[in-house]
Amino acid sequence: MNTWIAIGATAVGCYLVKLAGLLVPGAWLERPRVRRVAALLPVALLAALTAQQAFADGRVLVLDARAAGLGAAGVALLLRAPFLVVIAAAVAVTAGLRALTG
């Protein structure tokens, strides 16, 4: 029963957050600072999620095959490789290191 209470509370919370976004006056959204933050926030959140997934294992900082794959993707991006090549490089390096280290 506790699971359903948590699911219901989460659903209500998500609805209220979306409703709050709709109730923000339009004049506030046209401010330059708000526009700048709204443009940069998704990039910052994606970078934080990527770093958390690549360098953390629970509450421990780790450097393993995931970090090497992220590094390979970064190098491919610097070389202006197409997106699929960037993903393939990250996958190949990560899988190769995992195969070598067991």
Secondary structure, DSSP 4 states (H G I P E B T S, - for coil): -HHHHHHHHHHHHHHHHHHHHHHS-HHHHTSHHHHHHHHHHHHHHHHHHHHHHHHEETTEE--SHHHHHHHHHHHHHHTT--HHHHHHHHHHHHHHHHHHH-
